[in-house]
Amino acid sequence: VQLQASGGGLVQAGGSLRLSCAASATIFSFNAMGWYRQAPGKQRELVATITGSSSTIYRDSVKGRFTISRDNAKNTVYLQMNSLRPEDTAVYYCKAQRIAMSQAYDYWGQGTLVTVSS
């Protein structure tokens, strides 16, 4: 399984970006997909996840600003990021998780850099 993340870039505070994560396999085969981020010197953290039934979870700091969605026909998951803040600066990674026989299998994309200037 390959995940291709794209859409990162440099944006001013208050601006918007949309990240895309294209999967080489049908995303129906995954129990959940999500976006994580890692800022310099910090641990990777969950940003948002979406399940096969489109249930979503967001970290508190992005609620109301970020929206995760999925396009099953395109095997792609998106992260719409609005009202960006300098503290959102990080490398953003997409992850797909498949659960089989009570075992979780995680697949990671290569990451896309988001830089928010003040």
CYANA upper distance limits for C-alpha pairs under 8 A (distance plus 0.5 A):
  1 VAL  CA     23 ALA  CA      7.64
  1 VAL  CA     24 SER  CA      6.27
  1 VAL  CA     25 ALA  CA      6.65
  1 VAL  CA    107 TYR  CA      7.51
  2 GLN  CA     23 ALA  CA      6.31
  2 GLN  CA     24 SER  CA      5.73
  2 GLN  CA     25 ALA  CA      8.07
  2 GLN  CA    107 TYR  CA      8.03
  2 GLN  CA    108 TRP  CA      8.22
  2 GLN  CA    109 GLY  CA      7.36
  3 LEU  CA     21 CYS  CA      6.71
  3 LEU  CA     22 ALA  CA      6.10
  3 LEU  CA     23 ALA  CA      5.12
  3 LEU  CA     24 SER  CA      6.98
  3 LEU  CA     94 CYS  CA      7.76
  3 LEU  CA     95 LYS  CA      8.18
  3 LEU  CA    107 TYR  CA      8.01
  3 LEU  CA    108 TRP  CA      6.92
  3 LEU  CA    109 GLY  CA      4.99
  3 LEU  CA    110 GLN  CA      7.89
  4 GLN  CA     20 SER  CA      8.35
  4 GLN  CA     21 CYS  CA      5.85
  4 GLN  CA     22 ALA  CA      5.58
  4 GLN  CA     23 ALA  CA      6.98
  4 GLN  CA    109 GLY  CA      6.05
  4 GLN  CA    110 GLN  CA      7.22
  5 ALA  CA     19 LEU  CA      7.55
  5 ALA  CA     20 SER  CA      6.07
  5 ALA  CA     21 CYS  CA      4.86
  5 ALA  CA     22 ALA  CA      7.02
  5 ALA  CA     93 TYR  CA      7.49
  5 ALA  CA     94 CYS  CA      7.10
  5 ALA  CA    109 GLY  CA      6.49
  5 ALA  CA    110 GLN  CA      7.04
  5 ALA  CA    111 GLY  CA      6.45
  5 ALA  CA    112 THR  CA      6.58
  6 SER  CA     19 LEU  CA      6.21
  6 SER  CA     20 SER  CA      5.78
  6 SER  CA     21 CYS  CA      7.03
  6 SER  CA    111 GLY  CA      8.27
  6 SER  CA    112 THR  CA      6.32
  7 GLY  CA     17 LEU  CA      7.51
  7 GLY  CA     18 ARG  CA      6.39
  7 GLY  CA     19 LEU  CA      4.94
  7 GLY  CA     20 SER  CA      6.58
  7 GLY  CA    112 THR  CA      7.52
  8 GLY  CA     17 LEU  CA      7.57
  8 GLY  CA     18 ARG  CA      8.08
  8 GLY  CA     19 LEU  CA      6.79
  8 GLY  CA     92 TYR  CA      8.49
  8 GLY  CA    112 THR  CA      5.74
  8 GLY  CA    113 LEU  CA      5.61
  8 GLY  CA    114 VAL  CA      5.31
  8 GLY  CA    115 THR  CA      8.33
  9 GLY  CA     17 LEU  CA      8.37
  9 GLY  CA    112 THR  CA      8.48
  9 GLY  CA    113 LEU  CA      6.67
  9 GLY  CA    114 VAL  CA      5.54
  9 GLY  CA    115 THR  CA      6.60
 10 LEU  CA    114 VAL  CA      6.67
 10 LEU  CA    115 THR  CA      5.24
 10 LEU  CA    116 VAL  CA      6.43
 10 LEU  CA    117 SER  CA      7.85
 11 VAL  CA     15 GLY  CA      6.54
 11 VAL  CA     16 SER  CA      7.75
 11 VAL  CA     17 LEU  CA      8.24
 11 VAL  CA    114 VAL  CA      8.37
 11 VAL  CA    115 THR  CA      6.82
 11 VAL  CA    116 VAL  CA      5.53
 11 VAL  CA    117 SER  CA      6.77
 12 GLN  CA     84 LEU  CA      8.13
 12 GLN  CA    116 VAL  CA      5.86
 12 GLN  CA    117 SER  CA      5.26
 12 GLN  CA    118 SER  CA      6.68
 13 ALA  CA     83 SER  CA      7.41
 13 ALA  CA     84 LEU  CA      5.80
 13 ALA  CA     85 ARG  CA      5.51
 13 ALA  CA     86 PRO  CA      6.76
 13 ALA  CA    116 VAL  CA      6.20
 13 ALA  CA    117 SER  CA      6.17
 13 ALA  CA    118 SER  CA      5.81
 14 GLY  CA     82 ASN  CA      7.49
 14 GLY  CA     83 SER  CA      4.61
 14 GLY  CA     84 LEU  CA      5.35
 14 GLY  CA     85 ARG  CA      6.89
 15 GLY  CA     82 ASN  CA      6.63
 15 GLY  CA     83 SER  CA      5.96
 15 GLY  CA     84 LEU  CA      5.99
 16 SER  CA     80 GLN  CA      7.99
 16 SER  CA     81 MET  CA      5.89
 16 SER  CA     82 ASN  CA      4.90
 16 SER  CA     83 SER  CA      6.73
 16 SER  CA     84 LEU  CA      6.69
 17 LEU  CA     80 GLN  CA      6.69
 17 LEU  CA     81 MET  CA      5.75
 17 LEU  CA     82 ASN  CA      7.25
 18 ARG  CA     78 TYR  CA      7.25
 18 ARG  CA     79 LEU  CA      6.06
 18 ARG  CA     80 GLN  CA      4.90
 18 ARG  CA     81 MET  CA      6.40
 19 LEU  CA     78 TYR  CA      5.99
 19 LEU  CA     79 LEU  CA      5.49
 19 LEU  CA     80 GLN  CA      6.93
 19 LEU  CA     81 MET  CA      8.38
 20 SER  CA     76 THR  CA      7.13
 20 SER  CA     77 VAL  CA      6.35
 20 SER  CA     78 TYR  CA      5.07
 20 SER  CA     79 LEU  CA      7.05
 21 CYS  CA     76 THR  CA      5.85
 21 CYS  CA     77 VAL  CA      5.61
 21 CYS  CA     78 TYR  CA      6.74
 21 CYS  CA     94 CYS  CA      6.81
 21 CYS  CA    109 GLY  CA      8.22
 22 ALA  CA     74 LYS  CA      8.11
 22 ALA  CA     75 ASN  CA      6.45
 22 ALA  CA     76 THR  CA      4.89
 22 ALA  CA     77 VAL  CA      7.14
 23 ALA  CA     27 ILE  CA      7.34
 23 ALA  CA     75 ASN  CA      6.08
 23 ALA  CA     76 THR  CA      6.60
 24 SER  CA     75 ASN  CA      8.04
 25 ALA  CA     29 SER  CA      7.97
 25 ALA  CA     75 ASN  CA      7.62
 26 THR  CA     30 PHE  CA      8.41
 26 THR  CA     72 ASN  CA      7.96
 26 THR  CA     75 ASN  CA      6.04
 27 ILE  CA     72 ASN  CA      6.88
 27 ILE  CA     75 ASN  CA      5.81
 27 ILE  CA     76 THR  CA      7.90
 28 PHE  CA     52 GLY  CA      6.97
 28 PHE  CA     72 ASN  CA      7.60
 29 SER  CA     98 ARG  CA      7.51
 30 PHE  CA     52 GLY  CA      7.55
 30 PHE  CA     96 ALA  CA      6.79
 30 PHE  CA     97 GLN  CA      6.05
 30 PHE  CA     98 ARG  CA      5.16
 30 PHE  CA     99 ILE  CA      8.09
 31 ASN  CA     51 THR  CA      6.33
 31 ASN  CA     52 GLY  CA      6.17
 31 ASN  CA     96 ALA  CA      8.30
 31 ASN  CA     97 GLN  CA      6.33
 31 ASN  CA     98 ARG  CA      5.72
 31 ASN  CA     99 ILE  CA      7.00
 32 ALA  CA     49 THR  CA      7.29
 32 ALA  CA     50 ILE  CA      6.10
 32 ALA  CA     51 THR  CA      4.64
 32 ALA  CA     52 GLY  CA      6.46
 32 ALA  CA     96 ALA  CA      6.52
 32 ALA  CA     97 GLN  CA      5.87
 32 ALA  CA     98 ARG  CA      7.59
 33 MET  CA     49 THR  CA      6.14
 33 MET  CA     50 ILE  CA      5.99
 33 MET  CA     51 THR  CA      6.87
 33 MET  CA     77 VAL  CA      7.97
 33 MET  CA     94 CYS  CA      7.75
 33 MET  CA     95 LYS  CA      6.06
 33 MET  CA     96 ALA  CA      4.84
 33 MET  CA     97 GLN  CA      6.63
 34 GLY  CA     46 LEU  CA      8.26
 34 GLY  CA     47 VAL  CA      7.97
 34 GLY  CA     48 ALA  CA      6.03
 34 GLY  CA     49 THR  CA      4.43
 34 GLY  CA     50 ILE  CA      6.56
 34 GLY  CA     94 CYS  CA      6.08
 34 GLY  CA     95 LYS  CA      5.71
 34 GLY  CA     96 ALA  CA      6.99
 35 TRP  CA     46 LEU  CA      6.96
 35 TRP  CA     47 VAL  CA      5.94
 35 TRP  CA     48 ALA  CA      5.89
 35 TRP  CA     49 THR  CA      6.83
 35 TRP  CA     79 LEU  CA      8.02
 35 TRP  CA     92 TYR  CA      7.17
 35 TRP  CA     93 TYR  CA      6.09
 35 TRP  CA     94 CYS  CA      4.96
 35 TRP  CA     95 LYS  CA      6.71
 36 TYR  CA     44 ARG  CA      7.02
 36 TYR  CA     45 GLU  CA      5.90
 36 TYR  CA     46 LEU  CA      4.94
 36 TYR  CA     47 VAL  CA      5.47
 36 TYR  CA     48 ALA  CA      7.55
 36 TYR  CA     92 TYR  CA      6.15
 36 TYR  CA     93 TYR  CA      5.61
 36 TYR  CA     94 CYS  CA      6.69
 36 TYR  CA     95 LYS  CA      7.99
 37 ARG  CA     44 ARG  CA      5.92
 37 ARG  CA     45 GLU  CA      5.97
 37 ARG  CA     46 LEU  CA      7.11
 37 ARG  CA     47 VAL  CA      7.15
 37 ARG  CA     90 ALA  CA      6.30
 37 ARG  CA     91 VAL  CA      5.92
 37 ARG  CA     92 TYR  CA      4.74
 37 ARG  CA     93 TYR  CA      6.34
 38 GLN  CA     42 LYS  CA      6.73
 38 GLN  CA     43 GLN  CA      6.40
 38 GLN  CA     44 ARG  CA      4.78
 38 GLN  CA     45 GLU  CA      6.84
 38 GLN  CA     90 ALA  CA      5.72
 38 GLN  CA     91 VAL  CA      5.81
 38 GLN  CA     92 TYR  CA      7.06
 39 ALA  CA     43 GLN  CA      7.75
 39 ALA  CA     44 ARG  CA      7.86
 39 ALA  CA     89 THR  CA      7.00
 39 ALA  CA     90 ALA  CA      4.72
 39 ALA  CA     91 VAL  CA      6.85
 40 PRO  CA     90 ALA  CA      7.56
 46 LEU  CA     58 TYR  CA      8.34
 46 LEU  CA     59 ARG  CA      7.19
 47 VAL  CA     58 TYR  CA      6.30
 47 VAL  CA     59 ARG  CA      5.88
 47 VAL  CA     62 VAL  CA      7.81
 48 ALA  CA     56 THR  CA      7.51
 48 ALA  CA     57 ILE  CA      5.88
 48 ALA  CA     58 TYR  CA      4.84
 48 ALA  CA     59 ARG  CA      6.88
 48 ALA  CA     68 ILE  CA      7.05
 49 THR  CA     56 THR  CA      5.98
 49 THR  CA     57 ILE  CA      5.76
 49 THR  CA     58 TYR  CA      7.24
 49 THR  CA     68 ILE  CA      7.52
 50 ILE  CA     54 SER  CA      5.89
 50 ILE  CA     55 SER  CA      5.92
 50 ILE  CA     56 THR  CA      4.98
 50 ILE  CA     57 ILE  CA      7.21
 50 ILE  CA     68 ILE  CA      7.33
 50 ILE  CA     69 SER  CA      7.60
 50 ILE  CA     70 ARG  CA      8.34
 51 THR  CA     55 SER  CA      5.76
 51 THR  CA     56 THR  CA      7.14
 54 SER  CA     69 SER  CA      8.12
 54 SER  CA     70 ARG  CA      8.24
 56 THR  CA     68 ILE  CA      7.88
 58 TYR  CA     62 VAL  CA      7.14
 58 TYR  CA     63 LYS  CA      6.49
 59 ARG  CA     63 LYS  CA      7.04
 62 VAL  CA     66 PHE  CA      6.06
 65 ARG  CA     81 MET  CA      6.63
 65 ARG  CA     82 ASN  CA      5.62
 65 ARG  CA     83 SER  CA      6.56
 65 ARG  CA     84 LEU  CA      8.20
 66 PHE  CA     79 LEU  CA      7.17
 66 PHE  CA     80 GLN  CA      5.96
 66 PHE  CA     81 MET  CA      4.97
 66 PHE  CA     82 ASN  CA      6.51
 67 THR  CA     78 TYR  CA      8.46
 67 THR  CA     79 LEU  CA      6.12
 67 THR  CA     80 GLN  CA      5.56
 67 THR  CA     81 MET  CA      7.14
 68 ILE  CA     77 VAL  CA      7.72
 68 ILE  CA     78 TYR  CA      6.10
 68 ILE  CA     79 LEU  CA      5.05
 68 ILE  CA     80 GLN  CA      6.88
 69 SER  CA     77 VAL  CA      6.24
 69 SER  CA     78 TYR  CA      5.74
 69 SER  CA     79 LEU  CA      7.09
 70 ARG  CA     75 ASN  CA      8.14
 70 ARG  CA     76 THR  CA      6.37
 70 ARG  CA     77 VAL  CA      4.77
 70 ARG  CA     78 TYR  CA      6.55
 71 ASP  CA     75 ASN  CA      6.50
 71 ASP  CA     76 THR  CA      5.87
 71 ASP  CA     77 VAL  CA      6.75
 72 ASN  CA     76 THR  CA      7.05
 84 LEU  CA     88 ASP  CA      7.00
 84 LEU  CA    116 VAL  CA      7.25
 85 ARG  CA     89 THR  CA      8.05
 85 ARG  CA    116 VAL  CA      6.62
 85 ARG  CA    117 SER  CA      8.28
 85 ARG  CA    118 SER  CA      8.04
 86 PRO  CA    115 THR  CA      7.87
 86 PRO  CA    116 VAL  CA      5.19
 86 PRO  CA    117 SER  CA      6.19
 86 PRO  CA    118 SER  CA      6.46
 87 GLU  CA    116 VAL  CA      8.08
 88 ASP  CA    114 VAL  CA      8.06
 88 ASP  CA    115 THR  CA      8.03
 88 ASP  CA    116 VAL  CA      7.22
 89 THR  CA    113 LEU  CA      8.28
 89 THR  CA    114 VAL  CA      5.88
 89 THR  CA    115 THR  CA      5.11
 89 THR  CA    116 VAL  CA      5.92
 90 ALA  CA    113 LEU  CA      6.52
 90 ALA  CA    114 VAL  CA      6.02
 90 ALA  CA    115 THR  CA      7.11
 91 VAL  CA    111 GLY  CA      6.33
 91 VAL  CA    112 THR  CA      5.89
 91 VAL  CA    113 LEU  CA      4.76
 91 VAL  CA    114 VAL  CA      6.49
 92 TYR  CA    111 GLY  CA      5.69
 92 TYR  CA    112 THR  CA      5.71
 92 TYR  CA    113 LEU  CA      6.59
 92 TYR  CA    114 VAL  CA      7.48
 93 TYR  CA    108 TRP  CA      7.41
 93 TYR  CA    109 GLY  CA      6.32
 93 TYR  CA    110 GLN  CA      7.00
 93 TYR  CA    111 GLY  CA      4.80
 93 TYR  CA    112 THR  CA      7.05
 94 CYS  CA    108 TRP  CA      6.41
 94 CYS  CA    109 GLY  CA      5.82
 94 CYS  CA    110 GLN  CA      8.41
 94 CYS  CA    111 GLY  CA      7.52
 95 LYS  CA    106 ASP  CA      7.19
 95 LYS  CA    107 TYR  CA      6.00
 95 LYS  CA    108 TRP  CA      5.07
 95 LYS  CA    109 GLY  CA      6.83
 96 ALA  CA    106 ASP  CA      6.27
 96 ALA  CA    107 TYR  CA      5.64
 96 ALA  CA    108 TRP  CA      7.11
 97 GLN  CA    104 ALA  CA      7.10
 97 GLN  CA    105 TYR  CA      6.06
 97 GLN  CA    106 ASP  CA      5.09
 97 GLN  CA    107 TYR  CA      6.87
 98 ARG  CA    104 ALA  CA      6.27
 98 ARG  CA    105 TYR  CA      5.63
 98 ARG  CA    106 ASP  CA      7.07
 99 ILE  CA    103 GLN  CA      5.97
 99 ILE  CA    104 ALA  CA      4.93
 99 ILE  CA    105 TYR  CA      6.63
100 ALA  CA    104 ALA  CA      7.01
100 ALA  CA    105 TYR  CA      8.31
